[in-house]
Amino acid sequence: MTSSAPFRLDGRVALVTGAGTPTGIGNQVARAYVAAGARVALADLDAEGARRNAGELGAGAMGLGADVTDPASVAAAVSEVTQAMGPVDILVNSAGITRRAKVWEFTLEEFDLVMAVNVRGGLICLQAVVEGMKQRGWGRVIWLSSIAGKQGGGVFGSAHYACSKAAVIGLCQGAARDLGPFGITSNAIAPGLVLTGMVGRVAGGEVEQQLADQISASAPMRRPGVAADIAAAALFFASEEAGYVTGEVMDVNGGAYMD
Ligand SMILES: NC(=O)c1ccc[n+]([C@@H]2O[C@H](COP(=O)([O-])OP(=O)(O)OC[C@H]3O[C@@H](n4cnc5c(N)ncnc54)[C@H](O)[C@@H]3O)[C@@H](O)[C@H]2O)c1
């Protein structure tokens, strides 16, 4: 592929959070970005997992530990990435958690934790890289929302998760307003069910299969998503070509929900 091919990321540095599981969206986004010519830092609470995934991507990738709920941990990770690869041009906020629980079941502490990782964590990461992006007049911030944020949960996410993913849309669009004048875009992806480790862990194998069957029977594209479907959208948002797209929330759900 030549550098004039579309959706190339040559010379760019990306930080992808939540990239510590082998089957997860973050790891797949990292793979797509390395294939497009970027250097990519994979960060996760699970530092070992992030390093393992990065190791499979070769010299264009590094893995490191970071807790997105902790500004000091994120600042240390950004500093390590900047020293090793240069300043971060592209931030993908993929770290996320959920638990299946009815609205009367989860504790306030669990609610706070889901918000701390899924919403506040993305903001902490944005704030850690945004000054450099502003100075350079170029940047891409990409958020992982969810179909759950648009329809009150319902796939496997609960009310706290739905709340966090709706809040991500507000944060993404508010950031788009503030960052646009600096040449920085802010966009979100709202996946439907994607068969990653998260779904199996949260729902359990049997329920995961039921959900997949349900979607395969009813959604227009007749299959659940795979991480590569989401990575394709993340590659578009990161690209030069998407420079006039900001504040957008792209549904990648096989038509399971349309608005
Ligand atoms: N899988 C789906 O069906 C689906 C659907 C819609 C949206 N999403 C969103 O996509 C994103 C990625 O999900 P996934 O399916 O790849 O899940 P995943 O579990 O494979 O990846 C999430 C990663 O986030 C990491 N993480 C959790 N807390 C963290 C913290 N405090 N600091 C840093 N990392 C932390 C986990 O260790 C894990 O590696 C999440 O934000 C999720 O909510 C997933």
PDBQT file of the ligand as one rigid body, heavy atoms in Angstrom, charges set to zero:
ROOT
HETATM    1  N1  LIG A 301     -18.284  -5.902  23.431  1.00  0.00    +0.000 N 
HETATM    2  C1  LIG A 301     -19.419  -5.256  23.188  1.00  0.00    +0.000 C 
HETATM    3  O1  LIG A 301     -20.467  -5.847  22.865  1.00  0.00    +0.000 OA
HETATM    4  C2  LIG A 301     -19.440  -3.760  23.296  1.00  0.00    +0.000 A 
HETATM    5  C3  LIG A 301     -20.571  -3.100  22.802  1.00  0.00    +0.000 A 
HETATM    6  C4  LIG A 301     -20.618  -1.716  22.895  1.00  0.00    +0.000 A 
HETATM    7  C5  LIG A 301     -19.574  -1.007  23.455  1.00  0.00    +0.000 A 
HETATM    8  N2  LIG A 301     -18.495  -1.686  23.940  1.00  0.00    +0.000 N 
HETATM    9  C6  LIG A 301     -17.429  -0.885  24.549  1.00  0.00    +0.000 C 
HETATM   10  O2  LIG A 301     -16.212  -1.099  23.874  1.00  0.00    +0.000 OA
HETATM   11  C7  LIG A 301     -15.118  -0.930  24.780  1.00  0.00    +0.000 C 
HETATM   12  C8  LIG A 301     -14.221  -2.142  24.709  1.00  0.00    +0.000 C 
HETATM   13  O3  LIG A 301     -14.954  -3.283  25.139  1.00  0.00    +0.000 OA
HETATM   14  P1  LIG A 301     -14.495  -4.779  24.823  1.00  0.00    +0.000 P 
HETATM   15  O4  LIG A 301     -15.709  -5.527  24.415  1.00  0.00    +0.000 OA
HETATM   16  O5  LIG A 301     -13.292  -4.764  23.960  1.00  0.00    +0.000 OA
HETATM   17  O6  LIG A 301     -14.145  -5.280  26.288  1.00  0.00    +0.000 OA
HETATM   18  P2  LIG A 301     -12.815  -5.883  26.926  1.00  0.00    +0.000 P 
HETATM   19  O7  LIG A 301     -13.229  -6.326  28.278  1.00  0.00    +0.000 OA
HETATM   20  O8  LIG A 301     -12.193  -6.858  26.000  1.00  0.00    +0.000 OA
HETATM   21  O9  LIG A 301     -11.867  -4.617  27.025  1.00  0.00    +0.000 OA
HETATM   22  C9  LIG A 301     -12.012  -3.635  28.026  1.00  0.00    +0.000 C 
HETATM   23  C10 LIG A 301     -10.669  -3.433  28.660  1.00  0.00    +0.000 C 
HETATM   24  O10 LIG A 301     -10.741  -2.319  29.559  1.00  0.00    +0.000 OA
HETATM   25  C11 LIG A 301      -9.821  -2.570  30.582  1.00  0.00    +0.000 C 
HETATM   26  N3  LIG A 301     -10.074  -1.742  31.749  1.00  0.00    +0.000 N 
HETATM   27  C12 LIG A 301     -11.060  -1.853  32.671  1.00  0.00    +0.000 A 
HETATM   28  N4  LIG A 301     -10.916  -0.936  33.624  1.00  0.00    +0.000 NA
HETATM   29  C13 LIG A 301      -9.812  -0.195  33.307  1.00  0.00    +0.000 A 
HETATM   30  C14 LIG A 301      -9.149   0.904  33.907  1.00  0.00    +0.000 A 
HETATM   31  N5  LIG A 301      -9.579   1.435  35.060  1.00  0.00    +0.000 N 
HETATM   32  N6  LIG A 301      -8.048   1.404  33.303  1.00  0.00    +0.000 NA
HETATM   33  C15 LIG A 301      -7.596   0.856  32.148  1.00  0.00    +0.000 A 
HETATM   34  N7  LIG A 301      -8.171  -0.189  31.539  1.00  0.00    +0.000 NA
HETATM   35  C16 LIG A 301      -9.275  -0.705  32.109  1.00  0.00    +0.000 A 
HETATM   36  C17 LIG A 301      -9.982  -4.054  30.886  1.00  0.00    +0.000 C 
HETATM   37  O11 LIG A 301      -8.853  -4.572  31.578  1.00  0.00    +0.000 OA
HETATM   38  C18 LIG A 301     -10.152  -4.628  29.488  1.00  0.00    +0.000 C 
HETATM   39  O12 LIG A 301      -8.924  -5.070  28.959  1.00  0.00    +0.000 OA
HETATM   40  C19 LIG A 301     -15.742  -0.721  26.165  1.00  0.00    +0.000 C 
HETATM   41  O13 LIG A 301     -15.769   0.663  26.449  1.00  0.00    +0.000 OA
HETATM   42  C20 LIG A 301     -17.140  -1.264  25.992  1.00  0.00    +0.000 C 
HETATM   43  O14 LIG A 301     -18.035  -0.677  26.899  1.00  0.00    +0.000 OA
HETATM   44  C21 LIG A 301     -18.395  -3.037  23.868  1.00  0.00    +0.000 A 
ENDROOT
TORSDOF 0
